[in-house]
């Protein structure tokens, strides 16, 4: 690769990187934050989902323990 081609590739990479970095700046929002879907769920429903997730996560551990005796 010649110096001119290497310089062109380096310039293209630097320009692409600069474009990506400027697009990732902080987002400024004005006004109150909007409530998400998780905020509108009742606490009892969330606790039920948490219990189900913990149960599902513990099931493989119990199966492995039973197989290993």
RAHURA-V90228 format. One record per backbone hydrogen bond with DSSP energy under -1.0 kcal/mol. NH is the residue of the N-H (numbers start at 1). CO is the residue of the C=O. Records with the same first field share a line. If there is no record, write none. Layout:
NH->CO + CO
//
This chain:
6->2
7->3
8->4
9->5
10->6
11->7
12->8
13->9
14->10
15->11
16->12
17->13
18->14
19->15
20->16
21->17
22->18
23->19
46->42
47->43
48->44
49->45
50->46
51->47
52->48
53->49
54->50
55->51
56->52
57->53
58->54
59->55
62->58
63->59
64->60
65->61
66->62
67->63
68->64
69->65
//
